Amino acid sequence: MSTVDEGWGFLPGLSRKWHYFTKDGRSLCGGFGNLRAALEVGNDDSSDNCATCKRKLKGRKNGRNNDS
Ligand SMILES: [Zn+2]
């Protein structure tokens, strides 16, 4: 399989934003469940990304919460 376990996914008809999905199939913002869309990595700072997912992803990378 060439798909990635984690990444940004777009949900046509459900959200106009991209959400970040983790290995357990849930978005970081908690609002969206599993999907079958291909996930993309990178583009973490795109304005099309869900703000909550972006913040939580940054917090994970920094190992702490970061609201700035
Ligand atoms: Zn989200």
N, CA, C, O and the ligand as a Tripos MOL2 file, in Angstrom:
@<TRIPOS>MOLECULE
protein
  273   271    69     0     0
PROTEIN
NO_CHARGES

@<TRIPOS>ATOM
      1 N           0.8280   -1.2050    0.0000 N.3       1 MET1
      2 CA          0.0000    0.0000    0.0000 C.3       1 MET1
      3 C           0.8610    1.2550    0.0000 C.2       1 MET1
      4 O           1.9020    1.3160    0.6550 O.2       1 MET1
      5 N           0.4160    2.2300   -0.7310 N.am      2 SER2
      6 CA          1.1920    3.4610   -0.8090 C.3       2 SER2
      7 C           0.5390    4.5890   -0.0040 C.2       2 SER2
      8 O           1.0490    5.7090    0.0180 O.2       2 SER2
      9 N          -0.5660    4.3030    0.6430 N.am      3 THR3
     10 CA         -1.2180    5.3600    1.4130 C.3       3 THR3
     11 C          -0.4860    5.5850    2.7290 C.2       3 THR3
     12 O           0.1780    4.6880    3.2480 O.2       3 THR3
     13 N          -0.6160    6.7850    3.2530 N.am      4 VAL4
     14 CA          0.0270    7.1270    4.5100 C.3       4 VAL4
     15 C          -0.9580    6.9330    5.6540 C.2       4 VAL4
     16 O          -2.1720    6.9670    5.4590 O.2       4 VAL4
     17 N          -0.4190    6.7310    6.8430 N.am      5 ASP5
     18 CA         -1.2580    6.5030    8.0240 C.3       5 ASP5
     19 C          -1.8550    7.7880    8.5710 C.2       5 ASP5
     20 O          -2.9550    7.8000    9.1220 O.2       5 ASP5
     21 N          -1.1070    8.8620    8.4060 N.am      6 GLU6
     22 CA         -1.5250   10.1390    8.9700 C.3       6 GLU6
     23 C          -1.3830   11.2210    7.9290 C.2       6 GLU6
     24 O          -0.4710   11.1750    7.1020 O.2       6 GLU6
     25 N          -2.2670   12.1860    7.9580 N.am      7 GLY7
     26 CA         -2.1170   13.2850    7.0190 C.3       7 GLY7
     27 C          -3.4030   14.0690    6.8890 C.2       7 GLY7
     28 O          -4.3880   13.8170    7.5830 O.2       7 GLY7
     29 N          -3.3650   15.0250    5.9830 N.am      8 TRP8
     30 CA         -4.5240   15.8900    5.7500 C.3       8 TRP8
     31 C          -5.4840   15.2240    4.7650 C.2       8 TRP8
     32 O          -5.0730   14.7030    3.7280 O.2       8 TRP8
     33 N          -6.7510   15.2520    5.1060 N.am      9 GLY9
     34 CA         -7.7650   14.6940    4.2300 C.3       9 GLY9
     35 C          -8.8940   15.6800    4.0070 C.2       9 GLY9
     36 O          -9.2470   16.4510    4.8990 O.2       9 GLY9
     37 N          -9.4540   15.6490    2.8090 N.am     10 PHE10
     38 CA        -10.5590   16.5460    2.4700 C.3      10 PHE10
     39 C         -11.8520   15.7450    2.4120 C.2      10 PHE10
     40 O         -11.8980   14.6490    1.8520 O.2      10 PHE10
     41 N         -12.9030   16.3120    3.0000 N.am     11 LEU11
     42 CA        -14.1930   15.6300    3.0830 C.3      11 LEU11
     43 C         -15.2240   16.4080    2.2910 C.2      11 LEU11
     44 O         -15.8970   17.2770    2.8440 O.2      11 LEU11
     45 N         -15.3600   16.1140    1.0100 N.am     12 PRO12
     46 CA        -16.3120   16.8670    0.1780 C.3      12 PRO12
     47 C         -17.7270   16.7660    0.7370 C.2      12 PRO12
     48 O         -18.2020   15.6740    1.0490 O.2      12 PRO12
     49 N         -18.3840   17.8870    0.8600 N.am     13 GLY13
     50 CA        -19.7580   17.9000    1.3280 C.3      13 GLY13
     51 C         -19.8940   17.9550    2.8370 C.2      13 GLY13
     52 O         -20.9540   18.3010    3.3580 O.2      13 GLY13
     53 N         -18.8050   17.6070    3.5530 N.am     14 LEU14
     54 CA        -18.8610   17.6200    5.0110 C.3      14 LEU14
     55 C         -18.1780   18.8450    5.5960 C.2      14 LEU14
     56 O         -18.6370   19.4130    6.5860 O.2      14 LEU14
     57 N         -17.0890   19.2420    4.9790 N.am     15 SER15
     58 CA        -16.3310   20.3690    5.4930 C.3      15 SER15
     59 C         -15.5970   21.0380    4.3440 C.2      15 SER15
     60 O         -15.1640   20.3850    3.3940 O.2      15 SER15
     61 N         -15.4670   22.3550    4.4500 N.am     16 ARG16
     62 CA        -14.7130   23.0720    3.4200 C.3      16 ARG16
     63 C         -13.2330   23.1150    3.7550 C.2      16 ARG16
     64 O         -12.4150   23.5600    2.9500 O.2      16 ARG16
     65 N         -12.8990   22.6520    4.9420 N.am     17 LYS17
     66 CA        -11.5130   22.6450    5.3750 C.3      17 LYS17
     67 C         -10.9260   21.2480    5.2720 C.2      17 LYS17
     68 O         -11.6500   20.2540    5.2220 O.2      17 LYS17
     69 N          -9.6060   21.1890    5.2410 N.am     18 TRP18
     70 CA         -8.9090   19.9260    5.3380 C.3      18 TRP18
     71 C          -8.6660   19.6350    6.8200 C.2      18 TRP18
     72 O          -8.3460   20.5310    7.6010 O.2      18 TRP18
     73 N          -8.8240   18.3760    7.1850 N.am     19 HIS19
     74 CA         -8.5880   17.9840    8.5760 C.3      19 HIS19
     75 C          -7.4580   16.9760    8.6260 C.2      19 HIS19
     76 O          -7.2180   16.2250    7.6800 O.2      19 HIS19
     77 N          -6.7590   16.9800    9.7770 N.am     20 TYR20
     78 CA         -5.6170   16.0830    9.9240 C.3      20 TYR20
     79 C          -6.0620   14.8060   10.6200 C.2      20 TYR20
     80 O          -6.5420   14.8360   11.7530 O.2      20 TYR20
     81 N          -5.8960   13.6890    9.9290 N.am     21 PHE21
     82 CA         -6.3240   12.4050   10.4760 C.3      21 PHE21
     83 C          -5.1250   11.6040   10.9570 C.2      21 PHE21
     84 O          -4.0820   11.5520   10.3050 O.2      21 PHE21
     85 N          -5.3030   10.9840   12.1130 N.am     22 THR22
     86 CA         -4.2250   10.1860   12.6910 C.3      22 THR22
     87 C          -4.4890    8.7020   12.4450 C.2      22 THR22
     88 O          -5.4770    8.3320   11.8110 O.2      22 THR22
     89 N          -3.6070    7.8740   12.9480 N.am     23 LYS23
     90 CA         -3.6720    6.4420   12.6660 C.3      23 LYS23
     91 C          -4.9620    5.8020   13.1450 C.2      23 LYS23
     92 O          -5.4020    4.7940   12.5930 O.2      23 LYS23
     93 N          -5.5690    6.3850   14.1700 N.am     24 ASP24
     94 CA         -6.8100    5.7920   14.6760 C.3      24 ASP24
     95 C          -8.0150    6.2050   13.8490 C.2      24 ASP24
     96 O          -9.1400    5.8190   14.1650 O.2      24 ASP24
     97 N          -7.7980    6.9920   12.7840 N.am     25 GLY25
     98 CA         -8.8730    7.3220   11.8680 C.3      25 GLY25
     99 C          -9.7280    8.4900   12.2930 C.2      25 GLY25
    100 O         -10.8000    8.7190   11.7310 O.2      25 GLY25
    101 N          -9.2620    9.2330   13.2840 N.am     26 ARG26
    102 CA        -10.0310   10.3970   13.7140 C.3      26 ARG26
    103 C          -9.2560   11.6720   13.4410 C.2      26 ARG26
    104 O          -8.0250   11.6840   13.4330 O.2      26 ARG26
    105 N         -10.0060   12.7520   13.2160 N.am     27 SER27
    106 CA         -9.3340   14.0280   13.0060 C.3      27 SER27
    107 C          -8.8450   14.5600   14.3510 C.2      27 SER27
    108 O          -9.4100   14.2440   15.3980 O.2      27 SER27
    109 N          -7.7900   15.3700   14.3110 N.am     28 LEU28
    110 CA         -7.2400   15.9210   15.5490 C.3      28 LEU28
    111 C          -8.2500   16.8060   16.2620 C.2      28 LEU28
    112 O          -8.2470   16.8690   17.4920 O.2      28 LEU28
    113 N          -9.1090   17.4860   15.5240 N.am     29 CYS29
    114 CA        -10.0990   18.3570   16.1540 C.3      29 CYS29
    115 C         -11.2550   17.5490   16.7300 C.2      29 CYS29
    116 O         -12.1090   18.0890   17.4340 O.2      29 CYS29
    117 N         -11.2790   16.2590   16.4290 N.am     30 GLY30
    118 CA        -12.2740   15.3840   17.0340 C.3      30 GLY30
    119 C         -13.6260   15.4200   16.3630 C.2      30 GLY30
    120 O         -14.5260   14.6760   16.7540 O.2      30 GLY30
    121 N         -13.7940   16.2660   15.3620 N.am     31 GLY31
    122 CA        -15.1110   16.4370   14.7730 C.3      31 GLY31
    123 C         -15.4370   15.4700   13.6510 C.2      31 GLY31
    124 O         -16.5850   15.3670   13.2190 O.2      31 GLY31
    125 N         -14.4180   14.7610   13.1830 N.am     32 PHE32
    126 CA        -14.6510   13.9220   12.0160 C.3      32 PHE32
    127 C         -14.0290   12.5500   12.2050 C.2      32 PHE32
    128 O         -12.9320   12.4150   12.7480 O.2      32 PHE32
    129 N         -14.7390   11.5530   11.7550 N.am     33 GLY33
    130 CA        -14.2730   10.1840   11.8890 C.3      33 GLY33
    131 C         -13.5420    9.7150   10.6540 C.2      33 GLY33
    132 O         -13.1270   10.5070    9.8080 O.2      33 GLY33
    133 N         -13.3980    8.4370   10.5750 N.am     34 ASN34
    134 CA        -12.6050    7.8480    9.5100 C.3      34 ASN34
    135 C         -13.1580    8.2020    8.1340 C.2      34 ASN34
    136 O         -14.3460    8.4850    7.9800 O.2      34 ASN34
    137 N         -12.2950    8.1800    7.1610 N.am     35 LEU35
    138 CA        -12.6960    8.4470    5.7870 C.3      35 LEU35
    139 C         -11.8220    7.6270    4.8610 C.2      35 LEU35
    140 O         -10.7990    7.0810    5.2730 O.2      35 LEU35
    141 N         -12.2240    7.5470    3.6400 N.am     36 ARG36
    142 CA        -11.4660    6.7540    2.6720 C.3      36 ARG36
    143 C         -10.6780    7.6190    1.7070 C.2      36 ARG36
    144 O         -10.0630    7.1160    0.7670 O.2      36 ARG36
    145 N         -10.7000    8.8960    1.9380 N.am     37 ALA37
    146 CA         -9.9360    9.7840    1.0640 C.3      37 ALA37
    147 C          -8.4510    9.5590    1.2690 C.2      37 ALA37
    148 O          -8.0100    9.1880    2.3570 O.2      37 ALA37
    149 N          -7.6950    9.7840    0.2260 N.am     38 ALA38
    150 CA         -6.2360    9.7040    0.3350 C.3      38 ALA38
    151 C          -5.7480   10.8410    1.2190 C.2      38 ALA38
    152 O          -6.2240   11.9720    1.1120 O.2      38 ALA38
    153 N          -4.8080   10.5370    2.0800 N.am     39 LEU39
    154 CA         -4.2650   11.5530    2.9720 C.3      39 LEU39
    155 C          -2.9880   12.1300    2.3960 C.2      39 LEU39
    156 O          -2.1790   11.4250    1.7920 O.2      39 LEU39
    157 N          -2.8250   13.4310    2.5990 N.am     40 GLU40
    158 CA         -1.6240   14.1140    2.1250 C.3      40 GLU40
    159 C          -0.7890   14.5620    3.3080 C.2      40 GLU40
    160 O          -1.3160   14.9710    4.3430 O.2      40 GLU40
    161 N           0.5130   14.4780    3.1380 N.am     41 VAL41
    162 CA          1.4050   15.0140    4.1670 C.3      41 VAL41
    163 C           2.0150   16.3160    3.6650 C.2      41 VAL41
    164 O           2.0830   16.5660    2.4620 O.2      41 VAL41
    165 N           2.4550   17.1370    4.6100 N.am     42 GLY42
    166 CA          3.0130   18.4400    4.2580 C.3      42 GLY42
    167 C           1.9150   19.4800    4.1670 C.2      42 GLY42
    168 O           0.7610   19.1960    4.4860 O.2      42 GLY42
    169 N           2.2650   20.6870    3.7310 N.am     43 ASN43
    170 CA          1.2900   21.7740    3.6250 C.3      43 ASN43
    171 C           0.6050   22.0460    4.9490 C.2      43 ASN43
    172 O          -0.5760   22.3940    4.9890 O.2      43 ASN43
    173 N           1.3620   21.8850    6.0470 N.am     44 ASP44
    174 CA          0.7520   22.0100    7.3740 C.3      44 ASP44
    175 C           0.2090   23.4030    7.6650 C.2      44 ASP44
    176 O          -0.6740   23.5570    8.5090 O.2      44 ASP44
    177 N           0.7200   24.4090    6.9870 N.am     45 ASP45
    178 CA          0.3050   25.7770    7.2810 C.3      45 ASP45
    179 C          -0.6740   26.3410    6.2640 C.2      45 ASP45
    180 O          -0.9160   27.5480    6.2340 O.2      45 ASP45
    181 N          -1.2390   25.4730    5.4310 N.am     46 SER46
    182 CA         -2.1840   25.9470    4.4330 C.3      46 SER46
    183 C          -3.4030   26.5830    5.0790 C.2      46 SER46
    184 O          -3.8940   26.1060    6.1030 O.2      46 SER46
    185 N          -3.8860   27.6590    4.4790 N.am     47 SER47
    186 CA         -5.0690   28.3300    5.0210 C.3      47 SER47
    187 C          -6.3270   27.5070    4.7980 C.2      47 SER47
    188 O          -7.3850   27.8270    5.3400 O.2      47 SER47
    189 N          -6.2190   26.4570    4.0100 N.am     48 ASP48
    190 CA         -7.3620   25.5760    3.8030 C.3      48 ASP48
    191 C          -7.4810   24.5160    4.8910 C.2      48 ASP48
    192 O          -8.4350   23.7390    4.9060 O.2      48 ASP48
    193 N          -6.5200   24.4880    5.7930 N.am     49 ASN49
    194 CA         -6.5500   23.4830    6.8500 C.3      49 ASN49
    195 C          -7.3870   23.9500    8.0240 C.2      49 ASN49
    196 O          -7.4440   25.1420    8.3250 O.2      49 ASN49
    197 N          -8.0340   23.0080    8.6820 N.am     50 CYS50
    198 CA         -8.8020   23.2720    9.8900 C.3      50 CYS50
    199 C          -7.8950   23.8930   10.9520 C.2      50 CYS50
    200 O          -6.8230   23.3590   11.2390 O.2      50 CYS50
    201 N          -8.3170   25.0160   11.5350 N.am     51 ALA51
    202 CA         -7.4650   25.7320   12.4940 C.3      51 ALA51
    203 C          -7.1830   24.8800   13.7240 C.2      51 ALA51
    204 O          -6.0700   24.8990   14.2490 O.2      51 ALA51
    205 N          -8.1720   24.1400   14.1820 N.am     52 THR52
    206 CA         -7.9680   23.3110   15.3710 C.3      52 THR52
    207 C          -6.9960   22.1790   15.0780 C.2      52 THR52
    208 O          -6.1170   21.8880   15.8890 O.2      52 THR52
    209 N          -7.1470   21.5510   13.9430 N.am     53 CYS53
    210 CA         -6.2170   20.4890   13.5640 C.3      53 CYS53
    211 C          -4.7970   21.0380   13.4450 C.2      53 CYS53
    212 O          -3.8400   20.3900   13.8700 O.2      53 CYS53
    213 N          -4.6630   22.2180   12.8730 N.am     54 LYS54
    214 CA         -3.3380   22.8200   12.7130 C.3      54 LYS54
    215 C          -2.6890   23.0450   14.0710 C.2      54 LYS54
    216 O          -1.5190   22.7210   14.2770 O.2      54 LYS54
    217 N          -3.4720   23.6110   15.0000 N.am     55 ARG55
    218 CA         -2.9280   23.9330   16.3190 C.3      55 ARG55
    219 C          -2.5270   22.6560   17.0510 C.2      55 ARG55
    220 O          -1.4760   22.5970   17.6890 O.2      55 ARG55
    221 N          -3.3700   21.6430   16.9510 N.am     56 LYS56
    222 CA         -3.0670   20.4050   17.6730 C.3      56 LYS56
    223 C          -1.8810   19.6920   17.0500 C.2      56 LYS56
    224 O          -1.0830   19.0750   17.7550 O.2      56 LYS56
    225 N          -1.7620   19.7730   15.7430 N.am     57 LEU57
    226 CA         -0.6090   19.1500   15.0840 C.3      57 LEU57
    227 C           0.6750   19.8370   15.5160 C.2      57 LEU57
    228 O           1.6820   19.1770   15.7710 O.2      57 LEU57
    229 N           0.6410   21.1630   15.6000 N.am     58 LYS58
    230 CA          1.8190   21.8980   16.0610 C.3      58 LYS58
    231 C           2.1370   21.5390   17.5020 C.2      58 LYS58
    232 O           3.3010   21.3720   17.8660 O.2      58 LYS58
    233 N           1.1220   21.4230   18.3000 N.am     59 GLY59
    234 CA          1.3390   21.0510   19.7020 C.3      59 GLY59
    235 C           1.9910   19.6920   19.8210 C.2      59 GLY59
    236 O           2.8580   19.4870   20.6710 O.2      59 GLY59
    237 N           1.5800   18.7570   18.9700 N.am     60 ARG60
    238 CA          2.1890   17.4300   18.9920 C.3      60 ARG60
    239 C           3.6600   17.5070   18.6080 C.2      60 ARG60
    240 O           4.5040   16.8450   19.2110 O.2      60 ARG60
    241 N           3.9600   18.3210   17.5990 N.am     61 LYS61
    242 CA          5.3570   18.4140   17.1500 C.3      61 LYS61
    243 C           6.2190   19.0920   18.2040 C.2      61 LYS61
    244 O           7.3840   18.7340   18.3770 O.2      61 LYS61
    245 N           5.6610   20.0610   18.9050 N.am     62 ASN62
    246 CA          6.4460   20.7750   19.8980 C.3      62 ASN62
    247 C           6.4730   20.0310   21.2280 C.2      62 ASN62
    248 O           7.2660   20.3570   22.1110 O.2      62 ASN62
    249 N           5.6230   19.0530   21.3670 N.am     63 GLY63
    250 CA          5.5610   18.3250   22.6190 C.3      63 GLY63
    251 C           4.8560   19.0980   23.7140 C.2      63 GLY63
    252 O           4.9170   18.7220   24.8850 O.2      63 GLY63
    253 N           4.1900   20.1750   23.3390 N.am     64 ARG64
    254 CA          3.4280   20.9540   24.3090 C.3      64 ARG64
    255 C           2.3940   21.7760   23.5540 C.2      64 ARG64
    256 O           2.4660   21.9100   22.3320 O.2      64 ARG64
    257 N           1.4380   22.3200   24.2860 N.am     65 ASN65
    258 CA          0.4360   23.1610   23.6550 C.3      65 ASN65
    259 C           1.0310   24.4990   23.2790 C.2      65 ASN65
    260 O           1.8560   25.0540   24.0050 O.2      65 ASN65
    261 N           0.6150   25.0010   22.1620 N.am     66 ASN66
    262 CA          1.1470   26.2710   21.6810 C.3      66 ASN66
    263 C           0.0260   27.0250   20.9930 C.2      66 ASN66
    264 O          -0.4030   26.6690   19.8950 O.2      66 ASN66
    265 N          -0.4420   28.0730   21.6550 N.am     67 ASP67
    266 CA         -1.5850   28.8100   21.1230 C.3      67 ASP67
    267 C          -1.1870   29.9770   20.2330 C.2      67 ASP67
    268 O          -2.0620   30.6280   19.6620 O.2      67 ASP67
    269 N           0.0680   30.2560   20.1010 N.am     68 SER68
    270 CA          0.4730   31.4340   19.3620 C.3      68 SER68
    271 C           0.4150   31.1960   17.8730 C.2      68 SER68
    272 O           0.7270   32.0950   17.0920 O.2      68 SER68
    273 ZN        -10.1170   19.5020   11.9900 Zn       69 ZN69
@<TRIPOS>BOND
     1     1     2 1
     2     2     3 1
     3     3     4 2
     4     3     5 am
     5     5     6 1
     6     6     7 1
     7     7     8 2
     8     7     9 am
     9     9    10 1
    10    10    11 1
    11    11    12 2
    12    11    13 am
    13    13    14 1
    14    14    15 1
    15    15    16 2
    16    15    17 am
    17    17    18 1
    18    18    19 1
    19    19    20 2
    20    19    21 am
    21    21    22 1
    22    22    23 1
    23    23    24 2
    24    23    25 am
    25    25    26 1
    26    26    27 1
    27    27    28 2
    28    27    29 am
    29    29    30 1
    30    30    31 1
    31    31    32 2
    32    31    33 am
    33    33    34 1
    34    34    35 1
    35    35    36 2
    36    35    37 am
    37    37    38 1
    38    38    39 1
    39    39    40 2
    40    39    41 am
    41    41    42 1
    42    42    43 1
    43    43    44 2
    44    43    45 am
    45    45    46 1
    46    46    47 1
    47    47    48 2
    48    47    49 am
    49    49    50 1
    50    50    51 1
    51    51    52 2
    52    51    53 am
    53    53    54 1
    54    54    55 1
    55    55    56 2
    56    55    57 am
    57    57    58 1
    58    58    59 1
    59    59    60 2
    60    59    61 am
    61    61    62 1
    62    62    63 1
    63    63    64 2
    64    63    65 am
    65    65    66 1
    66    66    67 1
    67    67    68 2
    68    67    69 am
    69    69    70 1
    70    70    71 1
    71    71    72 2
    72    71    73 am
    73    73    74 1
    74    74    75 1
    75    75    76 2
    76    75    77 am
    77    77    78 1
    78    78    79 1
    79    79    80 2
    80    79    81 am
    81    81    82 1
    82    82    83 1
    83    83    84 2
    84    83    85 am
    85    85    86 1
    86    86    87 1
    87    87    88 2
    88    87    89 am
    89    89    90 1
    90    90    91 1
    91    91    92 2
    92    91    93 am
    93    93    94 1
    94    94    95 1
    95    95    96 2
    96    95    97 am
    97    97    98 1
    98    98    99 1
    99    99   100 2
   100    99   101 am
   101   101   102 1
   102   102   103 1
   103   103   104 2
   104   103   105 am
   105   105   106 1
   106   106   107 1
   107   107   108 2
   108   107   109 am
   109   109   110 1
   110   110   111 1
   111   111   112 2
   112   111   113 am
   113   113   114 1
   114   114   115 1
   115   115   116 2
   116   115   117 am
   117   117   118 1
   118   118   119 1
   119   119   120 2
   120   119   121 am
   121   121   122 1
   122   122   123 1
   123   123   124 2
   124   123   125 am
   125   125   126 1
   126   126   127 1
   127   127   128 2
   128   127   129 am
   129   129   130 1
   130   130   131 1
   131   131   132 2
   132   131   133 am
   133   133   134 1
   134   134   135 1
   135   135   136 2
   136   135   137 am
   137   137   138 1
   138   138   139 1
   139   139   140 2
   140   139   141 am
   141   141   142 1
   142   142   143 1
   143   143   144 2
   144   143   145 am
   145   145   146 1
   146   146   147 1
   147   147   148 2
   148   147   149 am
   149   149   150 1
   150   150   151 1
   151   151   152 2
   152   151   153 am
   153   153   154 1
   154   154   155 1
   155   155   156 2
   156   155   157 am
   157   157   158 1
   158   158   159 1
   159   159   160 2
   160   159   161 am
   161   161   162 1
   162   162   163 1
   163   163   164 2
   164   163   165 am
   165   165   166 1
   166   166   167 1
   167   167   168 2
   168   167   169 am
   169   169   170 1
   170   170   171 1
   171   171   172 2
   172   171   173 am
   173   173   174 1
   174   174   175 1
   175   175   176 2
   176   175   177 am
   177   177   178 1
   178   178   179 1
   179   179   180 2
   180   179   181 am
   181   181   182 1
   182   182   183 1
   183   183   184 2
   184   183   185 am
   185   185   186 1
   186   186   187 1
   187   187   188 2
   188   187   189 am
   189   189   190 1
   190   190   191 1
   191   191   192 2
   192   191   193 am
   193   193   194 1
   194   194   195 1
   195   195   196 2
   196   195   197 am
   197   197   198 1
   198   198   199 1
   199   199   200 2
   200   199   201 am
   201   201   202 1
   202   202   203 1
   203   203   204 2
   204   203   205 am
   205   205   206 1
   206   206   207 1
   207   207   208 2
   208   207   209 am
   209   209   210 1
   210   210   211 1
   211   211   212 2
   212   211   213 am
   213   213   214 1
   214   214   215 1
   215   215   216 2
   216   215   217 am
   217   217   218 1
   218   218   219 1
   219   219   220 2
   220   219   221 am
   221   221   222 1
   222   222   223 1
   223   223   224 2
   224   223   225 am
   225   225   226 1
   226   226   227 1
   227   227   228 2
   228   227   229 am
   229   229   230 1
   230   230   231 1
   231   231   232 2
   232   231   233 am
   233   233   234 1
   234   234   235 1
   235   235   236 2
   236   235   237 am
   237   237   238 1
   238   238   239 1
   239   239   240 2
   240   239   241 am
   241   241   242 1
   242   242   243 1
   243   243   244 2
   244   243   245 am
   245   245   246 1
   246   246   247 1
   247   247   248 2
   248   247   249 am
   249   249   250 1
   250   250   251 1
   251   251   252 2
   252   251   253 am
   253   253   254 1
   254   254   255 1
   255   255   256 2
   256   255   257 am
   257   257   258 1
   258   258   259 1
   259   259   260 2
   260   259   261 am
   261   261   262 1
   262   262   263 1
   263   263   264 2
   264   263   265 am
   265   265   266 1
   266   266   267 1
   267   267   268 2
   268   267   269 am
   269   269   270 1
   270   270   271 1
   271   271   272 2
@<TRIPOS>SUBSTRUCTURE
     1 MET1         2 RESIDUE 1 A MET
     2 SER2         6 RESIDUE 1 A SER
     3 THR3        10 RESIDUE 1 A THR
     4 VAL4        14 RESIDUE 1 A VAL
     5 ASP5        18 RESIDUE 1 A ASP
     6 GLU6        22 RESIDUE 1 A GLU
     7 GLY7        26 RESIDUE 1 A GLY
     8 TRP8        30 RESIDUE 1 A TRP
     9 GLY9        34 RESIDUE 1 A GLY
    10 PHE10       38 RESIDUE 1 A PHE
    11 LEU11       42 RESIDUE 1 A LEU
    12 PRO12       46 RESIDUE 1 A PRO
    13 GLY13       50 RESIDUE 1 A GLY
    14 LEU14       54 RESIDUE 1 A LEU
    15 SER15       58 RESIDUE 1 A SER
    16 ARG16       62 RESIDUE 1 A ARG
    17 LYS17       66 RESIDUE 1 A LYS
    18 TRP18       70 RESIDUE 1 A TRP
    19 HIS19       74 RESIDUE 1 A HIS
    20 TYR20       78 RESIDUE 1 A TYR
    21 PHE21       82 RESIDUE 1 A PHE
    22 THR22       86 RESIDUE 1 A THR
    23 LYS23       90 RESIDUE 1 A LYS
    24 ASP24       94 RESIDUE 1 A ASP
    25 GLY25       98 RESIDUE 1 A GLY
    26 ARG26      102 RESIDUE 1 A ARG
    27 SER27      106 RESIDUE 1 A SER
    28 LEU28      110 RESIDUE 1 A LEU
    29 CYS29      114 RESIDUE 1 A CYS
    30 GLY30      118 RESIDUE 1 A GLY
    31 GLY31      122 RESIDUE 1 A GLY
    32 PHE32      126 RESIDUE 1 A PHE
    33 GLY33      130 RESIDUE 1 A GLY
    34 ASN34      134 RESIDUE 1 A ASN
    35 LEU35      138 RESIDUE 1 A LEU
    36 ARG36      142 RESIDUE 1 A ARG
    37 ALA37      146 RESIDUE 1 A ALA
    38 ALA38      150 RESIDUE 1 A ALA
    39 LEU39      154 RESIDUE 1 A LEU
    40 GLU40      158 RESIDUE 1 A GLU
    41 VAL41      162 RESIDUE 1 A VAL
    42 GLY42      166 RESIDUE 1 A GLY
    43 ASN43      170 RESIDUE 1 A ASN
    44 ASP44      174 RESIDUE 1 A ASP
    45 ASP45      178 RESIDUE 1 A ASP
    46 SER46      182 RESIDUE 1 A SER
    47 SER47      186 RESIDUE 1 A SER
    48 ASP48      190 RESIDUE 1 A ASP
    49 ASN49      194 RESIDUE 1 A ASN
    50 CYS50      198 RESIDUE 1 A CYS
    51 ALA51      202 RESIDUE 1 A ALA
    52 THR52      206 RESIDUE 1 A THR
    53 CYS53      210 RESIDUE 1 A CYS
    54 LYS54      214 RESIDUE 1 A LYS
    55 ARG55      218 RESIDUE 1 A ARG
    56 LYS56      222 RESIDUE 1 A LYS
    57 LEU57      226 RESIDUE 1 A LEU
    58 LYS58      230 RESIDUE 1 A LYS
    59 GLY59      234 RESIDUE 1 A GLY
    60 ARG60      238 RESIDUE 1 A ARG
    61 LYS61      242 RESIDUE 1 A LYS
    62 ASN62      246 RESIDUE 1 A ASN
    63 GLY63      250 RESIDUE 1 A GLY
    64 ARG64      254 RESIDUE 1 A ARG
    65 ASN65      258 RESIDUE 1 A ASN
    66 ASN66      262 RESIDUE 1 A ASN
    67 ASP67      266 RESIDUE 1 A ASP
    68 SER68      270 RESIDUE 1 A SER
    69 ZN69       273 GROUP 0 **** ****
